[in-house]
């Protein structure tokens, strides 16, 4: 049976698309393909509440089975798409089945990067799935020393969680400060102080040359200059790549993700949403991929509207947040390294403040540190 809408990817972007289609009165057939066997779940808590043990699997489910059933959509979970024939409007699954569609929505997300040669090394982890979080937690409960490679958002969250679990934590990154690429120098300095105060050993401006192992078990990290960092567990948070390998040869434009127009259309009858998608900005051309939950939700809502008719062009201020220890950091827009960043609310000493980033005389981003109301007001005032 041909599905009027086929969604490949059963996380937040794909699920939001389906829910919005139904809320807008769409009555056609809908089929959802998900590579994981779990019901759709939320990923941000994996590095915090799930890893710490505060939440179980049921707390991160986006919807329970009854709620999914009310969507009147067929969910094919534990099924991996391996090929797209866009001309024939067909997706081939790993088990050999072919699914025909009228409209296709691609929401396949990301695949974590790993260090070369670490695939079979026990004790070396990435963190993307429920299984990753559960497995890493089990090892951390028996560990003493953990090394986190990569001090972006995910790495900082893992380091904070592991430290609160009582482990000796070393955070390693080639940049001068944590979350350097996301927040720049001013906020990076405060993050360095936050983690150092909580007992994390920071090795910034440090490159990793490989992992140490003993009979297939990780024992540490080799760093630049010949040094080593002992570790019972190593977590690699060194970025991700869009999951587009199965789309090679499909005719879609692939360039650090699925290239789409300003309506999320990758080709006739094909949309893409979330981490895997690069939407065009009508003002500046093809934009970057945005790897955050808020963007996946907003794009899913928009694409459902585009399918059902009557949507204006899409535009949204990029947004992400991160929780580390007792601190919530919220970022709207961007904080490039060459931006001028100044304090506009609160004080750094109080650890409750808002900073504004400007470039060429124009506001490009705001960041709030434990200042939810104030950062939203700044976003509305400076970024629209």
Secondary structure, 3 states (H helix, E strand, C coil): CCEEEEEECCCHHHHHHHHHHHHCCCCCCEEEEECCCCCCECCHHHHCHHHHCCCCHHHHECCCHHHHHCCCCEEEECCCEEEEECCCCEEEECCCCEEEEEEEEECCCEEECCCCCCCCCECEECCCCHHHHHHHHHHHCCCCEEEEECCCHHHHHHHHHHHHCCCEEEEECCCCCCCHHHHHHHHHHHHHHHHHHCCCEEECCCCEEEEEEECCEEEEEEEHHHCEEECCEEEECCCEEECCHHHCCCCCCECCCEECCCCCEEECCEEECHHHEECEECCCEECCCCCCHHHHHHHHHHHHHHHHCCCCCCCCCCEEEEEECCEEEEEEECCCCCCEEEEEEEECCCCEEEEEEEECCEEEEEEEECCHHHHHHHHHHHCC
